[in-house]
């Protein structure tokens, strides 16, 4: 089993950002009795290894003063001793409320924010672009929500239609490549996130 202590240390990196909007942050302890909060690792017969956390996030909002207790679940997939995938599931309402209250207090414009490169979202779009070059878009289908809105020149298409159309281009062109690529992700103060590529 992966060390719960090392996993908790990894997880607590998120607390460095959370105090911007919350005080009195606590998590429940886990003791391995399968009663309440736990950390466990599953070794599947196909060789995949996943570690999962079930816990509760308790805190007091710095801007609303509300006391919250939010159950959450996080799963990490391992490759050797490295985490290669992470999935988080929790209710974002309290975080959105605190962010809105903070923005209102500080008079922060909802349509301003920050632009970053090399974050996970930018890397995901870069991976999508490479899959197109490799004519293997089906390998990145999982990055799209089933309800994703995909538009090509203002025409709505499904992922399967996108895959078919883009793959068909490889029948007409050789040596398809992208050059001078820039991928950035914009995190707006209103919570919206957009990744752009040039």
Secondary structure, 3 states (H helix, E strand, C coil): CCCHHHHHHHHHHHHHHHCCCEEEEEECCCCCCCCCCEEEEEECCCCCEEEEEEEEEEEEECCCCCEEEEEEEEEEEEECCEEEEEEEECCCHHHHHHHHHHHHHHCCCCCCEEEECCCHHHHHHHHHHHHHHCCCHHHHHHHCCCCCCEEECCEEECHHHHHHHHHHHHHCCCCCCCCCCCEEEEEECCCCEEEEEC
